[in-house]
Amino acid sequence: MKNIFRIISILEGVSYLLLLFIATPIKYLQGNETYVKMLGMPHGLLFMLYIVLAIVIKKEMNWSNKTLGIVLLCSIIPFGTFYVDKKYLR
């Protein structure tokens, strides 16, 4: 389960960065919403999977509620999921 969470974590982080730093500027600078529409749904699904798996894996990893809170907070911070991977999953 830990490896699945690591994969979802990395994919969620990459999709968030693509959405935030590529698709959104294109939308507002060029008026082209295509990339936001293309990346939005996969990112949303990966985000929900990340949250659910973090809650499920909490017991397996012996995380405190504070640690779980940090892991969940990192899902909304750019590059946060990579920090979680390095600090809590390796």
N, C-alpha and C positions, 0 to 999 in steps of 0.2 A: 504494500500500500504506500510505503514511503517513496518508492521509485515512481509510482504513478503520480503522486503529489508533486514530486520534483519536476516531472515532465510538464504537468499542468501549470505549475508555478512559472516555469521558464516561458512556456507558450503564452501565458497570460501577460507576463512582463513584456515580451516582444510585441504582442498585439497592442498593448497599451501605449508603448513607445511609438509604434507606427501610427496609431490613431492620433496621438497627441502631437507628435512632431512632424508628421508628414501629411496625413489626411486633413486635419483641422486647418493648418495654414493654407493648404490648397483650396479648401472650401471658402475661407474668408478672403484670401488674396486674389484668387482667380474665379471665384463663384462656381466652382465645380464640386458638387456634392457626391460624385460617384465614389470616391475613395472612402468617404465617411460611411456611406451606405454599404460598401463592400466589406469594410473592416468592423463596423459597429456590431453586427449580429454575432460574428465569431468571438469578438472580444467579450461581449455580454455573456455568452455561454461559458467561456473560459473563466470569467470572473465568478459566475455563480458556482461552477465546479470547484474553483479554488476555495471559496468560502465553505462549501459543504464538506470538501475533503479535509480542510483544516480542522473543522469541528470534529469530524470522524476520527482523524489521526491523533487528536489531542491525547487521548488515553494511551494509545500505542507508544507515543513519544514521551509520555509522562510530563506533559507541559502543564504549568500552572495556568490559572486564569489570566494572569498578567502576561505570560508568554503568548498565550492564544490571542490576547488583545493586541500585542505587538505584531504578531503574524497577520492578523486581520487588518490592522491599520496599514501595514506595508503594502497591502493590495491596492491602496488608493494613492500611494506615493510613487512617483516615477522612479524606477530602478529599485523599488522596495522589495519586489519579489526576488530579485537577485541577491539582495542582502539576506533575506530569509533562507534562500538556498545555501548560502555560504555559512551563515551563523548557526542555523538550526537543523539543517537537513544533511549536512556532510558529516 
